Amino acid sequence: METDARIIMPLSGRGKPVVYTYDDKGDYSVQWGNISFIITSAQLQKIMQDYFQEKSNWYSLGASMTAPIPGGLGEFILQEFPPLGPRHASAVAAIMVNEGMLESRGKNPIELKRVQDN
């Protein structure tokens, strides 16, 4: 059973809204403009454990399609979850912030940090 759709904006505040639902397994179905994809709860756990390792550190979003910031979340998603790439990081990060996993600051660049109790 899926939840009601949630509609949020990318962290930049610009662009198309991100529409998502999640199922009872914790997998998120995402529609963002003309892109649709699924990010699984296992993928989100891997992002939290392997990318956001230090709770006190701020990390770059790095979601540019043409020049993602080296070491940013976009590059991590590209390497770990093909065919997802840096662009998908914008929607994934917005969902993770909305769901209380991450906090964000800034607009250019956008930085992300684990929420302390996660």
Secondary structure, 3 states (H helix, E strand, C coil): CCCCCEEECCCCCCCCCEEEEECCCCCEEEEECCEEEEECHHHHHHHHHHHCCCCCCCEECCCCCCCCCCCCHHHHHHHHCCCCCHHHHHHHHHHHHHCCCEEEECCCCCEEEECCCC
